[in-house]
Amino acid sequence: MSEEDDLLEVVRDVCARTVAPRAAEIDRDGAFPADVYGVFNQLGLPGLLVPEEHGGAGASLLVTARVYEELAAASATCALILSNSVEALLPIVAYADDALREEALERVLERGEIPCFALTEPEAGSDATNLATTARSEGDSWLLSGRKQFITNGSVGQLFTVFAMTDPEARRSRRLSAFVVDRDAPGFEATRDEDTMGTRGAPLSELVLDDVPGRLLGEPGQGLEIAMHMINESRVGAAAQCVGIGRAALERSLGYAQMRHQFGRPIAEFQAVQLLLADMAIRTEAARQLTAAAARAHDERSGGANLLSAMCKTLASDSAVASALDAIQVHGATGYTAEAGVERLLRDAKAYQIFDGTNEIQRLTIAKGLQDAASIVVGA
């Protein structure tokens, strides 16, 4: 087997032994599964996309997406916790100076600290340039003030990439800058976690910054570029997790339909149920193939990669929601209870239609991209 096959086999074993048995409990309690993240860290999974020369696994985005699918099929919460750690490290690896990069990698990959990506605010979600958080220069340092919202892993994170307004008079693409902020810095506080519908156990936190010192990533005004570099790849990761959710919906439904008997035979023999199962399989495989195409485009730095990211995130999340709904229908009254576990799939899947840019924004991005580059065709 190849190294990639070995990695996926290890991940499948972790899912079977550690993740899947804890999934329902994590969802019920809504508490961050530190034990599960500890296993991820022991395996070096937070460094999946970190180049080997910096001590990471040097995995492709395609292989990383497959890891996310496996995890999400067992627990979308655990997949989301890992994916956010993997992706929050990318801006530091790509844009930090040597000293900051080395420090961050040592803290995350060796000490097991959790990195976070802090962009969203109460008035800045899809409109990422409308930040109220500001950063002002004080000699050789920067001080950040503001409030961030819906920051994944925020209450358990130790190292934050924070985006702030540094020049409100500049053109929109140059107004923001990116900074690395330490959790223990004076003036920094994670104030509360949201009580969420799904992906419970992956905390969505509010952060308050009051003249918090931050270290600049890249150059002043480069913040939007840094953010979009990460977000466009994270959309592929989100899509892969939705493929995992859709796969879980199909697998559970097929197993239940073969076991459940009505009118003297398995309900899997009823055409109405077969149509639901077929639709679930079609959606899941279509989403998997489009996600793989987007991942390869990013790995190869080919044109249209960002457009494919928007496409796969939209298709996969819509498909996961639809398949989770069908799974509940196949399970009947049992599907409406927590016992079957398929209602959790629906609650988890819904989140992916919202974060990393809502699906409505993705469709607008796709439409604009088609007009800007009409020659881009998937598979061409």
C-alpha positions in Angstrom: 0.0 0.0 0.0 1.0 3.6 -0.6 1.7 6.1 2.3 -1.7 7.6 1.5 -3.4 4.3 1.8 -1.6 3.6 5.1 -2.8 7.0 6.4 -6.4 6.3 5.5 -6.3 2.9 7.0 -5.0 4.4 10.3 -7.8 7.0 10.2 -10.5 4.4 9.6 -9.1 2.5 12.6 -9.3 5.6 14.7 -12.8 6.2 13.6 -13.9 2.7 14.5 -12.1 2.6 17.8 -12.3 6.2 19.1 -14.5 8.5 17.1 -17.7 6.5 16.3 -18.2 5.2 19.8 -18.0 8.7 21.2 -20.1 10.5 18.6 -23.5 10.3 20.2 -22.1 11.3 23.6 -20.2 14.2 22.2 -23.4 15.4 20.5 -25.5 14.9 23.6 -23.1 16.7 26.0 -21.9 19.4 23.6 -18.5 19.3 25.3 -15.2 19.5 23.4 -13.7 16.0 23.1 -10.2 16.6 24.3 -9.4 12.9 24.4 -10.3 12.6 20.7 -8.2 15.6 19.7 -5.4 14.1 21.7 -5.5 11.0 19.5 -5.5 13.2 16.4 -2.5 15.1 17.7 -0.6 11.8 18.5 -1.1 10.8 14.9 0.1 14.2 13.6 -3.2 14.9 11.9 -3.2 18.7 12.7 -0.1 18.9 10.4 -1.7 17.2 7.4 -1.3 20.1 5.1 2.0 21.4 6.6 4.9 20.7 4.2 7.4 18.0 5.3 10.2 20.5 5.5 8.3 22.2 8.3 7.6 19.0 10.2 4.2 18.2 8.8 2.7 15.3 6.8 2.9 17.2 3.5 -0.4 15.6 2.4 -2.2 16.8 -0.6 -5.6 18.5 -0.3 -7.1 15.5 -2.1 -5.8 13.0 0.6 -6.8 15.5 3.4 -10.3 15.6 2.0 -10.5 11.8 2.1 -9.4 11.9 5.8 -12.2 14.4 6.5 -14.7 12.2 4.8 -13.8 9.2 6.9 -14.0 11.3 10.1 -17.3 12.9 9.2 -18.9 9.6 8.4 -18.2 8.7 12.1 -18.7 12.2 13.6 -19.0 15.5 11.8 -18.1 17.3 15.0 -14.8 15.6 15.3 -14.1 16.1 11.6 -14.9 19.9 12.0 -12.6 20.2 15.0 -9.7 18.7 13.1 -10.3 20.5 9.8 -10.4 23.9 11.6 -7.1 23.1 13.3 -5.5 22.0 10.0 -6.7 25.0 8.1 -6.1 27.6 10.8 -2.4 26.7 10.7 -2.2 27.4 7.0 -2.0 31.2 7.1 0.8 31.0 9.6 2.8 28.5 7.6 2.3 30.5 4.4 2.7 34.1 5.6 4.6 34.2 8.9 8.3 35.0 9.2 10.6 32.2 10.1 10.6 32.8 13.8 6.8 33.0 14.2 6.3 30.0 11.9 8.8 27.9 13.9 7.1 28.9 17.2 3.6 28.1 16.0 4.5 24.8 14.5 6.3 23.7 17.7 3.3 24.7 19.7 0.7 23.0 17.5 2.5 19.9 16.2 4.6 19.1 19.3 2.7 20.5 22.2 -0.7 19.8 20.9 -2.0 23.4 21.2 -5.1 24.3 19.0 -4.9 27.0 16.4 -8.0 29.0 15.4 -9.1 31.2 12.5 -10.9 34.4 13.7 -12.5 36.4 11.0 -16.3 36.4 11.6 -17.9 39.2 13.5 -21.5 40.2 14.4 -21.7 42.5 11.3 -19.1 40.7 9.2 -20.0 37.3 7.9 -20.4 36.9 4.1 -19.1 40.5 3.8 -15.6 39.8 5.2 -14.3 43.3 4.6 -16.9 44.9 7.0 -14.8 44.3 10.1 -15.3 46.4 13.2 -12.2 44.9 14.9 -9.3 47.3 14.4 -5.5 47.1 14.8 -3.3 50.2 15.4 0.4 50.4 15.1 2.3 51.2 18.3 5.9 51.5 17.4 7.1 48.1 16.3 3.9 46.3 17.6 0.2 46.2 16.9 -2.7 46.4 19.3 -6.1 44.8 18.4 -9.5 45.7 19.7 -12.9 44.3 18.8 -15.2 41.3 19.1 -15.2 38.1 17.0 -18.2 35.7 16.8 -18.8 32.0 15.8 -15.1 31.2 16.1 -14.7 27.4 15.8 -12.6 25.9 18.7 -12.4 29.5 20.1 -12.8 28.6 23.8 -10.2 25.8 23.6 -7.7 27.4 21.2 -4.4 28.8 22.2 -3.1 30.5 19.0 -5.4 32.7 16.9 -5.1 34.2 13.4 -7.1 37.4 13.8 -8.2 39.7 11.0 -8.6 43.4 11.7 -9.2 46.7 9.9 -5.9 48.6 9.5 -6.8 51.1 6.8 -10.5 51.9 6.3 -9.7 54.4 3.6 -7.9 51.9 1.3 -9.7 50.0 -1.4 -11.7 47.1 -0.1 -9.1 44.5 -0.9 -6.4 46.3 1.1 -8.3 47.4 4.2 -7.6 44.3 6.3 -4.5 42.8 7.9 -3.9 39.5 9.6 -2.3 39.0 13.0 -1.3 36.1 15.3 -2.6 36.5 18.8 -1.8 34.4 21.8 -4.6 33.3 24.1 -2.6 34.4 27.2 -2.0 37.9 25.8 -3.4 40.7 28.1 -6.8 41.9 27.0 -7.8 38.7 25.3 -10.9 36.8 26.5 -13.1 33.9 25.1 -16.3 35.0 26.7 -18.9 32.4 25.8 -19.8 29.4 23.5 -23.0 29.3 21.5 -25.6 26.6 22.1 -25.7 25.2 18.6 -28.2 23.0 16.7 -25.5 20.6 15.4 -21.8 19.9 15.3 -22.1 20.1 19.1 -18.8 19.6 20.8 -17.0 21.9 18.3 -17.3 25.1 20.3 -18.4 28.2 18.4 -17.0 31.0 20.6 -17.2 34.7 21.1 -13.8 36.4 21.5 -13.2 39.9 23.0 -10.0 41.8 22.3 -9.1 44.9 24.2 -5.7 46.3 23.1 -4.4 42.8 22.6 -0.9 42.6 21.1 -0.7 40.9 17.8 2.1 39.8 15.4 1.6 40.8 11.8 1.2 38.1 9.1 2.5 39.1 5.7 2.2 42.8 5.0 -0.3 45.4 6.1 -3.3 45.3 3.8 -2.7 41.7 2.9 -5.4 40.3 5.2 -8.2 39.6 2.7 -5.7 37.7 0.5 -4.6 35.6 3.4 -8.2 35.0 4.5 -9.4 33.9 1.0 -6.3 31.7 0.5 -7.4 29.7 3.6 -11.2 29.9 3.0 -11.1 28.6 -0.6 -9.2 25.5 0.5 -11.4 25.1 3.6 -14.5 24.9 1.4 -13.1 21.8 -0.1 -12.6 20.4 3.4 -16.2 21.3 4.3 -17.5 19.6 1.1 -15.5 16.4 2.0 -17.1 16.4 5.5 -20.5 16.7 3.9 -19.7 13.7 1.7 -19.0 11.8 4.9 -22.3 12.9 6.4 -24.1 11.8 3.2 -22.3 8.5 3.2 -23.3 7.9 6.8 -26.9 8.6 5.9 -26.8 6.1 3.1 -25.0 3.4 5.0 -27.3 3.6 8.0 -30.4 3.7 5.8 -29.4 0.8 3.7 -28.6 -1.3 6.8 -31.9 -0.4 8.5 -33.9 -1.0 5.3 -32.4 -4.5 5.0 -33.2 -5.3 8.7 -36.6 -3.7 9.1 -39.5 -5.9 8.0 -43.0 -4.8 7.1 -45.7 -6.8 5.4 -43.5 -9.9 5.7 -40.4 -8.6 3.9 -37.5 -6.1 4.3 -38.5 -2.6 3.5 -35.4 -2.5 1.2 -37.6 -4.4 -1.3 -40.2 -1.7 -1.5 -39.7 0.6 -4.5 -40.5 3.7 -2.6 -37.5 3.0 -0.2 -35.3 2.0 -3.1 -35.8 5.3 -4.8 -34.7 7.1 -1.6 -31.6 5.0 -1.3 -30.7 5.5 -5.0 -31.0 9.3 -4.7 -28.8 9.3 -1.6 -26.2 7.2 -3.4 -26.3 9.5 -6.5 -26.0 12.7 -4.4 -23.1 11.3 -2.3 -21.0 10.1 -5.3 -21.6 13.3 -7.3 -20.5 15.4 -4.3 -17.5 13.1 -3.8 -16.3 13.4 -7.4 -16.8 17.2 -7.6 -14.9 17.6 -4.2 -12.1 15.5 -5.6 -11.9 17.6 -8.7 -11.7 20.8 -6.6 -9.0 19.3 -4.4 -6.9 18.3 -7.4 -7.3 21.7 -8.9 -5.9 23.3 -5.7 -3.1 20.7 -5.5 -2.1 21.4 -9.1 -2.6 25.2 -8.7 -4.8 25.1 -11.8 -7.2 27.8 -13.0 -10.7 27.6 -11.7 -9.8 26.0 -8.4 -11.7 28.6 -6.4 -14.7 28.3 -8.6 -14.7 24.5 -8.0 -14.4 25.1 -4.3 -17.6 27.1 -4.3 -19.3 24.4 -6.4 -18.3 21.4 -4.3 -19.1 23.1 -1.0 -22.6 24.1 -2.3 -23.4 20.7 -3.9 -22.0 18.6 -1.0 -23.8 20.5 1.8 -27.1 20.6 0.0 -26.8 16.9 -0.8 -25.9 16.1 2.8 -29.0 17.9 4.1 -31.2 16.1 1.5 -29.8 12.7 2.2 -30.1 13.2 6.0 -33.8 14.1 5.5 -34.2 11.0 3.3 -32.5 8.9 6.0 -35.0 10.0 8.6 -37.8 9.1 6.2 -36.4 5.6 5.6 -36.1 5.1 9.4 -39.7 6.2 9.9 -40.6 7.0 13.5 -37.3 5.7 14.7 -35.5 8.2 12.5 -37.2 11.0 14.4 -35.6 9.9 17.7 -32.0 10.3 18.9 -31.6 6.5 19.1 -31.1 6.0 15.3 -28.6 8.8 15.1 -29.8 10.0 11.7 -31.5 13.1 13.1 -28.0 14.1 14.3 -26.8 13.9 10.7 -29.4 16.4 9.6 -28.5 18.9 12.4 -24.8 18.5 11.6 -25.3 18.9 7.8 -27.2 22.1 8.1 -24.2 23.9 9.5 -22.3 23.4 6.3 -24.8 25.3 4.2 -24.0 28.4 6.3 -20.3 28.6 7.2 -17.4 29.2 4.9 -19.8 31.5 3.0 -23.5 30.7 2.8 -24.6 28.6 -0.2 -26.5 31.7 -1.5 -23.2 33.6 -1.6 -21.5 30.6 -3.2 -24.1 30.5 -6.0 -23.5 34.2 -6.7 -19.7 33.6 -6.7 -20.2 30.7 -9.1 -22.3 32.8 -11.4 -19.8 35.6 -11.4 -17.0 33.2 -12.0 -18.7 31.7 -15.0 -19.0 35.1 -16.6 -15.4 36.0 -15.8 -14.0 32.7 -17.1 -16.6 31.1 -19.3 -14.2 28.6 -20.6 -13.8 26.8 -17.3 -15.7 23.5 -17.4 -15.4 20.7 -14.9 -13.4 17.9 -16.3 -12.2 19.9 -19.4 
